[in-house]
Amino acid sequence: MSTRSGAGAPALGRVPVTLIVPSVIGLLLLLLPLGGLLVRAPWGTFLERLGKPEILDALRLSLVTSTIATAVCLVLGVPLAWVLARTEFRGRSVVRALVNVPLVLPPVVGGVALLMVFGRHGVLGRWLDEAFGVTIPFTTVAVVLAQSFVALPFLVMSVEGALRTADRRYDEVAATLGAHRLVTFWRITLPLAAPGIAAGAALAWARALGEFGATITFAGSVPGVTRTMPLQIYGAMQSDADTALMLSVILLAISVAVLVALRSSWTGRAWAGQA
């Protein structure tokens, strides 16, 4: 008689030690640095350090720019994800690959690329400077652009996946009833993909909040203007390690909160189905 466990799934026997050992080592590799961060954090002076003007400025700037960058990703990324998921055209796989390039591109290279486009001598930056006197690098706008550049693929991938799994029969029924494709997009497609859009927005926001390489290369580190939390941490490590630890704990807490929220949204239906 075979032993069964869970919801009718057959038991696979004892887990081999050769798999357990590297699994535990891998888990420790992830958890020990985070644990060390929490142990060494200056909890006794946490609130005092948090109240410093430069810290509050960096926190405010990070929250504002990452939120704006997420809005930019939503406006641009949702239509792009729909095009990739619901239309057929030559070169779609190439477009999808290009959208995902920032995921594997070193962030500092992304900053250099943005500088070559939007810098004062860049492809578009030169024209903006000569025609309108607009200079983007080393401004808050540059921070938003850098964050949007690295965060957009996260939203596009999440929304495209949600659109691919959504039942397309609703769209087809709406089309047979004479609904315009844009109306179908707003009234049917988007509501069906709402969980994926929310998850993608949360991931994009968290990625934008933690962006460092592209930001420091393209926007610099000007207090109150472009110095976000990651840049503040980098600067604090040179002179005030306790402040850097405190800021790192804040970003860690935000990251964990985002992951907890996403876990609930992704697995809520599965739990409900098992209840």
SERO-4910 file (N, C-alpha, C, O; in steps of 0.05 Angstrom, whole numbers):
BEGIN
 pado doro    nc1    nc2    nc3   cac1   cac2   cac3    cc1    cc2    cc3    oc1    oc2    oc3
  Met    A     17    -24      0      0      0      0     18     25      0     36     27     16
  Ser    A     13     43    -18     29     67    -20     20     88      0     -4     92      4
  Thr    A     39    101     12     33    123     31     27    148     16     41    155     -3
  Arg    A      5    162     24     -3    186     10     -4    209     30     -9    205     54
  Ser    A      2    233     20      3    257     37    -10    280     22    -12    280     -2
  Gly    A    -19    300     38    -31    324     26    -58    317     13    -72    299     23
  Ala    A    -65    331     -9    -91    327    -22    -88    304    -42    -91    309    -66
  Gly    A    -84    280    -32    -83    257    -50    -57    253    -65    -55    237    -83
  Ala    A    -36    269    -58    -11    267    -72      6    244    -59      7    243    -35
  Pro    A     19    227    -75     35    206    -64     60    216    -50     72    235    -59
  Ala    A     67    204    -27     91    212    -13    116    203    -29    116    182    -40
  Leu    A    136    220    -29    160    214    -45    182    203    -28    205    200    -37
  Gly    A    177    198     -3    197    187     14    215    208     27    209    232     25
  Arg    A    235    199     41    253    217     56    270    234     36    280    223     16
  Val    A    273    259     42    288    277     25    318    270     28    327    268     51
  Pro    A    333    266      6    361    259      8    377    281     22    372    305     18
  Val    A    397    272     37    414    291     51    430    308     32    435    332     37
  Thr    A    436    297      9    452    311    -11    436    335    -23    448    353    -34
  Leu    A    410    335    -19    393    358    -28    388    377     -5    386    401     -8
  Ile    A    386    366     19    380    382     43    404    401     49    400    425     54
  Val    A    428    390     48    452    406     56    455    431     38    457    453     50
  Pro    A    455    429     12    458    454     -4    434    472     -1    436    496     -4
  Ser    A    410    460      4    387    477      8    389    494     33    383    518     32
  Val    A    399    482     54    402    497     79    424    518     76    421    540     85
  Ile    A    446    511     62    468    530     58    458    553     41    464    577     47
  Gly    A    442    547     21    431    569      4    412    587     20    413    611     16
  Leu    A    396    575     37    378    591     54    393    609     73    386    632     77
  Leu    A    414    598     85    431    613    103    445    636     88    449    658     99
  Leu    A    453    631     63    466    651     48    448    675     44    457    698     42
  Leu    A    422    670     42    403    692     39    395    705     65    391    729     67
  Leu    A    393    688     86    382    699    111    403    711    130    397    730    144
  Leu    A    427    701    130    448    711    148    454    740    144    455    755    164
  Pro    A    458    750    119    463    778    116    439    796    126    444    817    138
  Leu    A    415    786    121    392    802    131    390    801    161    384    821    174
  Gly    A    397    778    173    397    776    202    419    794    214    415    807    234
  Gly    A    442    794    201    464    811    211    456    841    209    464    856    226
  Leu    A    441    848    189    432    876    186    414    883    210    416    905    221
  Leu    A    396    865    217    378    871    239    392    871    266    386    887    283
  Val    A    411    853    269    426    852    295    443    877    299    445    887    321
  Arg    A    456    887    278    474    909    280    461    936    278    474    957    281
  Ala    A    435    937    272    421    963    268    421    978    295    418    966    316
  Pro    A    424   1005    294    424   1021    318    396   1027    328    386   1049    326
  Trp    A    384   1006    340    356   1009    349    353   1031    370    332   1044    371
  Gly    A    373   1034    387    370   1054    408    368   1083    398    355   1099    411
  Thr    A    380   1089    376    379   1116    365    364   1117    338    368   1135    322
  Phe    A    347   1097    333    334   1095    307    317   1119    301    320   1131    280
  Leu    A    299   1127    319    281   1149    314    297   1176    313    290   1193    297
  Glu    A    317   1178    329    333   1203    329    347   1206    302    347   1228    291
  Arg    A    358   1185    291    371   1187    265    351   1191    243    356   1205    224
  Leu    A    328   1179    246    307   1181    225    297   1210    223    288   1218    202
  Gly    A    299   1225    245    289   1252    245    308   1273    233    301   1296    232
  Lys    A    332   1265    225    351   1284    213    340   1294    186    328   1279    171
  Pro    A    343   1320    181    332   1332    157    341   1318    131    325   1314    113
  Glu    A    367   1311    129    376   1299    105    364   1271    100    361   1262     78
  Ile    A    358   1257    123    346   1231    121    317   1233    112    308   1218     94
  Leu    A    303   1252    123    275   1257    116    273   1266     87    255   1258     72
  Asp    A    292   1283     78    292   1291     50    296   1267     31    282   1265     11
  Ala    A    315   1250     38    320   1227     21    296   1208     21    289   1197      0
  Leu    A    284   1204     44    260   1187     45    237   1199     29    224   1184     14
  Arg    A    232   1225     33    211   1238     18    216   1236    -12    197   1229    -28
  Leu    A    240   1242    -21    247   1241    -49    243   1213    -61    232   1210    -82
  Ser    A    252   1193    -46    249   1166    -55    220   1158    -59    212   1146    -79
  Leu    A    203   1164    -39    175   1157    -40    161   1172    -63    145   1160    -78
  Val    A    167   1197    -67    154   1213    -88    163   1203   -116    146   1198   -133
  Thr    A    189   1201   -120    199   1193   -146    191   1165   -154    184   1160   -177
  Ser    A    192   1147   -135    185   1119   -141    155   1117   -147    147   1100   -164
  Thr    A    139   1133   -134    110   1133   -140    104   1144   -168     88   1133   -183
  Ile    A    118   1166   -174    114   1178   -201    125   1158   -222    112   1155   -243
  Ala    A    147   1146   -217    158   1126   -236    139   1103   -240    136   1093   -263
  Thr    A    126   1094   -219    106   1073   -221     83   1081   -238     72   1066   -255
  Ala    A     74   1106   -235     52   1117   -251     60   1117   -281     45   1111   -298
  Val    A     85   1126   -286     95   1126   -314     95   1097   -325     88   1093   -348
  Cys    A    104   1078   -309    105   1050   -318     77   1040   -324     73   1025   -343
  Leu    A     57   1048   -307     29   1039   -312     19   1051   -339      7   1036   -355
  Val    A     24   1076   -343     13   1090   -367     26   1078   -392     12   1074   -412
  Leu    A     52   1072   -391     66   1062   -414     66   1031   -415     65   1019   -437
  Gly    A     68   1018   -392     72    989   -391     47    973   -396     49    952   -409
  Val    A     24    982   -387      0    966   -390     -7    964   -420    -13    942   -429
  Pro    A     -8    986   -435    -13    983   -464      8    965   -478      2    950   -496
  Leu    A     34    968   -470     55    952   -482     51    923   -476     54    906   -494
  Ala    A     43    916   -451     38    889   -444     14    878   -460     14    854   -468
  Trp    A     -7    894   -464    -30    885   -480    -22    879   -509    -31    859   -520
  Val    A     -5    896   -520      4    892   -548     19    866   -550     15    850   -569
  Leu    A     36    860   -530     52    836   -531     36    811   -526     41    790   -536
  Ala    A     14    814   -510     -2    790   -502    -25    785   -521    -32    762   -525
  Arg    A    -36    805   -534    -61    802   -548    -59    807   -578    -79    804   -592
  Thr    A    -36    814   -588    -33    819   -617    -11    802   -629      8    794   -615
  Glu    A    -13    798   -654      8    783   -669     21    802   -689      7    814   -705
  Phe    A     47    803   -689     61    820   -708     90    809   -711    100    796   -693
  Arg    A    101    815   -733    128    805   -739    148    819   -720    148    843   -716
  Gly    A    165    803   -708    185    814   -690    176    817   -661    189    830   -645
  Arg    A    153    804   -654    143    807   -627    162    796   -607    166    808   -585
  Ser    A    174    773   -613    193    761   -594    218    779   -590    229    781   -568
  Val    A    225    794   -611    248    812   -608    240    836   -590    256    844   -574
  Val    A    216    846   -594    206    868   -577    205    859   -548    213    874   -530
  Arg    A    195    835   -544    193    825   -516    221    823   -504    225    829   -480
  Ala    A    240    813   -519    268    811   -509    279    839   -503    293    842   -483
  Leu    A    274    858   -520    284    885   -515    272    897   -490    285    912   -475
  Val    A    246    892   -485    233    902   -461    246    891   -436    248    904   -416
  Asn    A    256    866   -438    268    853   -414    298    859   -411    310    850   -391
  Val    A    310    874   -430    339    880   -428    346    893   -401    366    885   -390
  Pro    A    331    913   -391    339    925   -366    341    906   -342    354    912   -322
  Leu    A    328    883   -344    329    863   -323    357    851   -320    366    845   -297
  Val    A    371    849   -342    398    836   -341    420    857   -346    444    850   -343
  Leu    A    413    881   -354    433    901   -359    443    913   -332    427    919   -315
  Pro    A    469    915   -329    479    928   -304    467    956   -302    468    971   -322
  Pro    A    456    964   -279    443    990   -276    460   1013   -284    450   1033   -295
  Val    A    486   1012   -278    504   1034   -285    505   1038   -316    508   1060   -326
  Val    A    503   1015   -331    503   1017   -360    477   1030   -369    477   1046   -388
  Gly    A    455   1024   -355    430   1038   -361    432   1068   -357    421   1083   -372
  Gly    A    446   1076   -335    450   1104   -330    466   1117   -352    460   1140   -361
  Val    A    487   1104   -362    503   1115   -383    486   1117   -409    488   1137   -423
  Ala    A    470   1097   -414    452   1097   -438    433   1121   -436    428   1135   -456
  Leu    A    421   1125   -413    403   1148   -410    418   1174   -414    407   1193   -425
  Leu    A    442   1175   -404    458   1200   -407    464   1205   -437    464   1228   -445
  Met    A    468   1184   -452    474   1187   -481    449   1196   -497    452   1207   -519
  Val    A    426   1191   -485    402   1200   -499    392   1227   -489    385   1244   -505
  Phe    A    391   1230   -463    380   1254   -451    400   1274   -440    393   1296   -431
  Gly    A    426   1268   -442    446   1287   -434    447   1311   -452    435   1312   -473
  Arg    A    462   1332   -443    462   1357   -458    474   1353   -486    468   1369   -504
  His    A    490   1333   -490    501   1326   -516    489   1300   -527    501   1288   -545
  Gly    A    467   1291   -515    455   1266   -523    437   1269   -548    434   1291   -558
  Val    A    427   1246   -557    410   1246   -581    386   1264   -579    381   1280   -597
  Leu    A    371   1262   -556    348   1280   -552    355   1303   -534    343   1325   -536
  Gly    A    374   1299   -516    381   1320   -497    392   1346   -510    385   1368   -501
  Arg    A    407   1343   -531    418   1366   -545    395   1383   -557    395   1408   -555
  Trp    A    375   1369   -569    352   1383   -580    335   1397   -559    327   1419   -562
  Leu    A    331   1383   -537    316   1395   -515    330   1420   -504    316   1439   -497
  Asp    A    356   1419   -502    371   1441   -491    370   1465   -511    366   1488   -502
  Glu    A    374   1459   -536    375   1481   -556    347   1493   -561    345   1517   -565
  Ala    A    327   1476   -562    300   1485   -569    285   1497   -546    270   1517   -549
  Phe    A    288   1485   -522    272   1494   -499    288   1501   -475    277   1510   -455
  Gly    A    314   1498   -476    331   1504   -453    327   1485   -430    331   1491   -407
  Val    A    318   1460   -437    312   1440   -417    336   1421   -413    346   1410   -433
  Thr    A    345   1418   -389    367   1400   -383    357   1379   -363    348   1386   -341
  Ile    A    358   1354   -370    347   1333   -353    367   1321   -334    360   1317   -310
  Pro    A    392   1314   -342    410   1302   -322    414   1318   -297    414   1343   -297
  Phe    A    418   1303   -275    423   1315   -249    399   1332   -239    403   1352   -225
  Thr    A    375   1324   -247    350   1336   -236    332   1313   -226    338   1289   -230
  Thr    A    311   1321   -213    292   1301   -202    279   1286   -225    272   1262   -222
  Val    A    275   1299   -248    264   1285   -271    282   1262   -280    272   1241   -288
  Ala    A    308   1267   -278    327   1245   -285    324   1221   -266    326   1199   -275
  Val    A    318   1227   -241    314   1205   -222    289   1188   -231    291   1164   -231
  Val    A    268   1202   -238    243   1188   -246    249   1172   -272    239   1149   -274
  Leu    A    263   1183   -291    269   1169   -315    286   1144   -310    281   1122   -321
  Ala    A    306   1147   -293    323   1124   -286    307   1102   -272    310   1078   -279
  Gln    A    290   1110   -254    273   1090   -240    253   1077   -259    249   1053   -257
  Ser    A    242   1092   -277    223   1081   -296    236   1061   -314    225   1041   -321
  Phe    A    261   1068   -322    276   1050   -341    280   1023   -329    277   1003   -343
  Val    A    288   1021   -304    294    996   -291    269    981   -281    269    957   -278
  Ala    A    247    996   -276    223    984   -265    203    975   -285    187    957   -280
  Leu    A    203    987   -309    183    981   -329    181    952   -336    159    941   -339
  Pro    A    203    937   -340    201    909   -347    186    892   -326    171    873   -334
  Phe    A    188    899   -301    174    884   -280    144    886   -284    129    866   -281
  Leu    A    134    910   -290    106    914   -294     96    901   -320     75    888   -320
  Val    A    112    904   -341    104    892   -367    102    862   -365     82    850   -374
  Met    A    121    849   -352    121    820   -350     97    810   -334     83    791   -341
  Ser    A     91    824   -312     69    816   -295     42    820   -309     25    802   -308
  Val    A     39    842   -322     13    848   -335     10    830   -359    -12    820   -365
  Glu    A     31    825   -374     29    807   -398     21    779   -389      5    766   -402
  Gly    A     33    770   -367     26    743   -357     -4    742   -349    -17    722   -354
  Ala    A    -13    764   -336    -41    764   -328    -60    765   -352    -81    752   -352
  Leu    A    -52    780   -372    -69    781   -397    -69    754   -411    -90    747   -423
  Arg    A    -47    740   -411    -46    715   -425    -63    693   -411    -74    676   -425
  Thr    A    -65    695   -385    -81    675   -370   -110    683   -368   -127    666   -362
  Ala    A   -117    708   -373   -145    717   -372   -161    704   -395   -150    700   -417
  Asp    A   -185    698   -389   -203    685   -409   -209    704   -431   -222    725   -427
  Arg    A   -201    698   -456   -205    716   -478   -233    713   -490   -241    729   -507
  Arg    A   -249    694   -480   -276    691   -490   -293    715   -484   -312    722   -499
  Tyr    A   -287    729   -462   -303    753   -455   -298    775   -476   -316    789   -484
  Asp    A   -273    777   -485   -266    797   -506   -281    790   -532   -291    807   -546
  Glu    A   -281    764   -538   -294    755   -563   -324    760   -562   -336    768   -582
  Val    A   -336    755   -539   -365    760   -537   -371    790   -540   -390    798   -553
  Ala    A   -354    807   -527   -358    835   -530   -355    844   -559   -369    862   -568
  Ala    A   -336    832   -574   -332    839   -602   -356    831   -619   -365    846   -636
  Thr    A   -368    807   -613   -391    799   -628   -416    816   -623   -434    818   -639
  Leu    A   -416    829   -599   -438    847   -592   -433    875   -603   -450    893   -599
  Gly    A   -411    879   -616   -406    905   -629   -390    924   -612   -388    948   -619
  Ala    A   -378    915   -590   -363    934   -573   -337    941   -587   -323    924   -598
  His    A   -330    967   -585   -304    976   -596   -282    963   -581   -284    958   -557
  Arg    A   -259    958   -594   -237    944   -581   -226    960   -557   -218    948   -537
  Leu    A   -227    987   -560   -217   1003   -537   -236   1002   -514   -227   1001   -491
  Val    A   -262   1001   -519   -282    997   -498   -278    970   -484   -280    968   -460
  Thr    A   -274    950   -500   -269    923   -489   -244    924   -471   -244    911   -450
  Phe    A   -224    938   -480   -199    940   -464   -205    952   -437   -195    941   -416
  Trp    A   -219    974   -436   -224    988   -411   -245    974   -393   -242    973   -369
  Arg    A   -266    962   -405   -288    952   -390   -285    922   -383   -298    913   -364
  Ile    A   -269    907   -399   -268    878   -394   -239    869   -389   -234    856   -369
  Thr    A   -221    876   -407   -193    866   -405   -180    875   -380   -168    859   -365
  Leu    A   -181    902   -375   -167    912   -351   -178    901   -325   -162    893   -308
  Pro    A   -204    900   -321   -214    888   -296   -205    859   -292   -199    851   -269
  Leu    A   -204    843   -314   -196    816   -311   -166    814   -304   -158    796   -289
  Ala    A   -150    833   -313   -121    832   -308   -114    849   -284    -90    853   -278
  Ala    A   -133    859   -269   -128    877   -246   -108    865   -226    -90    880   -217
  Pro    A   -111    840   -218    -91    829   -198    -63    830   -209    -44    837   -194
  Gly    A    -59    823   -234    -32    824   -246    -22    852   -248      2    857   -244
  Ile    A    -40    871   -254    -31    899   -256    -23    909   -228     -3    923   -226
  Ala    A    -38    902   -208    -31    910   -181     -5    898   -172     12    912   -160
  Ala    A     -1    873   -178     24    860   -171     48    872   -186     69    877   -174
  Gly    A     44    878   -212     65    890   -227     72    918   -217     95    926   -217
  Ala    A     51    933   -210     56    960   -199     71    959   -173     89    976   -168
  Ala    A     65    940   -156     79    937   -131    108    930   -135    126    941   -122
  Leu    A    113    912   -154    141    904   -160    156    927   -172    179    932   -165
  Ala    A    143    942   -190    156    965   -203    162    986   -182    184    998   -183
  Trp    A    144    991   -164    148   1011   -143    172   1003   -125    189   1020   -119
  Ala    A    173    978   -117    195    969   -100    221    970   -115    242    978   -103
  Arg    A    221    963   -140    246    965   -156    255    993   -160    279    999   -158
  Ala    A    237   1011   -164    243   1040   -167    254   1051   -141    273   1067   -141
  Leu    A    242   1043   -119    251   1053    -93    280   1045    -87    294   1060    -74
  Gly    A    288   1021    -96    315   1012    -90    335   1017   -112    358   1008   -110
  Glu    A    328   1032   -133    346   1037   -155    370   1054   -146    367   1074   -132
  Phe    A    394   1046   -155    419   1060   -147    437   1067   -171    443   1090   -176
  Gly    A    445   1046   -186    465   1049   -206    458   1069   -228    474   1088   -234
  Ala    A    435   1066   -240    426   1084   -262    422   1112   -251    427   1132   -265
  Thr    A    412   1114   -226    406   1140   -214    431   1156   -209    433   1179   -217
  Ile    A    451   1144   -197    476   1159   -191    491   1166   -216    505   1186   -216
  Thr    A    488   1150   -237    502   1156   -262    489   1178   -278    502   1195   -289
  Phe    A    463   1177   -279    447   1195   -296    438   1220   -280    436   1242   -292
  Ala    A    431   1217   -255    420   1239   -239    439   1250   -219    435   1272   -209
  Gly    A    460   1236   -212    479   1245   -192    467   1242   -164    448   1228   -159
  Ser    A    480   1255   -145    472   1253   -117    471   1281   -104    488   1288    -88
  Val    A    451   1296   -112    448   1323   -102    428   1323    -79    405   1315    -83
  Pro    A    435   1331    -54    417   1330    -31    391   1345    -37    391   1368    -47
  Gly    A    369   1332    -31    343   1344    -35    333   1344    -63    310   1352    -68
  Val    A    350   1337    -82    342   1339   -111    343   1311   -124    324   1303   -137
  Thr    A    366   1297   -120    369   1271   -133    379   1250   -113    381   1226   -121
  Arg    A    385   1257    -89    396   1238    -69    373   1222    -57    361   1230    -37
  Thr    A    367   1198    -68    347   1181    -58    358   1164    -35    382   1167    -27
  Met    A    342   1147    -24    350   1130     -1    374   1113     -7    393   1113      9
  Pro    A    375   1098    -30    399   1082    -35    424   1099    -37    445   1091    -28
  Leu    A    422   1123    -49    446   1140    -51    453   1151    -24    477   1155    -18
  Gln    A    434   1157     -7    439   1166     20    454   1144     36    472   1149     52
  Ile    A    445   1119     32    459   1097     45    488   1095     36    506   1091     53
  Tyr    A    492   1097     11    519   1095      0    537   1118     11    560   1113     19
  Gly    A    526   1142     13    542   1164     24    547   1161     54    568   1167     64
  Ala    A    526   1150     68    528   1147     97    549   1126    105    561   1127    126
  Met    A    553   1106     87    572   1085     93    600   1096     95    617   1083    108
  Gln    A    605   1119     83    632   1130     84    638   1144    111    661   1147    118
  Ser    A    617   1153    125    622   1169    149    604   1161    172    612   1166    195
  Asp    A    581   1149    168    563   1143    190    550   1116    184    527   1115    173
  Ala    A    563   1095    191    553   1068    185    527   1062    199    510   1047    187
  Asp    A    523   1072    223    498   1067    237    474   1078    222    453   1066    221
  Thr    A    477   1102    211    455   1114    195    450   1097    170    427   1093    162
  Ala    A    471   1087    157    468   1070    134    453   1045    141    436   1035    126
  Leu    A    459   1033    165    445   1010    174    416   1015    179    398    999    172
  Met    A    410   1038    191    382   1046    196    366   1049    171    344   1039    169
  Leu    A    378   1062    151    364   1066    125    361   1039    111    340   1034     98
  Ser    A    380   1022    113    379    995    101    356    979    113    342    965     99
  Val    A    352    981    139    331    967    153    304    977    143    285    961    139
  Ile    A    301   1003    138    276   1014    128    270   1003    101    247    995     96
  Leu    A    290   1002     83    285    991     56    279    961     57    263    951     42
  Leu    A    292    947     76    287    919     80    258    915     88    244    897     78
  Ala    A    248    931    107    221    929    117    201    934     94    181    920     92
  Ile    A    206    954     78    189    960     55    188    937     36    167    929     26
  Ser    A    211    925     30    213    903     11    197    879     22    183    866      6
  Val    A    200    873     47    185    850     59    155    856     58    140    837     52
  Ala    A    147    880     64    119    887     63    107    883     35     85    873     32
  Val    A    123    891     15    113    887    -13    111    858    -20     91    850    -32
  Leu    A    130    842    -11    129    813    -17    106    800     -3     92    782    -14
  Val    A    100    808     22     77    797     36     51    804     22     34    787     19
  Ala    A     49    829     13     25    837     -1     21    822    -27     -1    814    -34
  Leu    A     43    818    -41     42    803    -67     35    774    -62     20    762    -77
  Arg    A     46    762    -41     40    734    -35     10    730    -30     -1    711    -39
  Ser    A     -2    749    -16    -30    747    -10    -47    749    -36    -66    735    -39
  Ser    A    -38    768    -53    -54    772    -78    -50    749    -97    -69    741   -112
  Trp    A    -26    737    -98    -22    714   -116    -34    688   -107    -44    673   -123
  Thr    A    -34    684    -81    -43    657    -71    -70    658    -57    -80    637    -48
  Gly    A    -82    682    -56   -108    684    -42   -129    666    -54   -144    652    -40
  Arg    A   -131    665    -81   -151    648    -94   -145    619    -90   -164    603    -86
  Ala    A   -119    611    -90   -113    583    -85   -121    574    -57   -132    553    -53
  Trp    A   -116    592    -37   -124    585    -10   -154    583     -8   -165    566      5
  Ala    A   -167    603    -21   -196    602    -20   -208    577    -32   -228    566    -23
  Gly    A   -194    567    -54   -204    543    -67   -199    518    -50   -213    498    -53
  Gln    A   -179    519    -32   -173    496    -16   -189    496     10   -191    475     23
  Ala    A   -201    519     17   -215    521     42   -241    504     41   -256    503     61
***
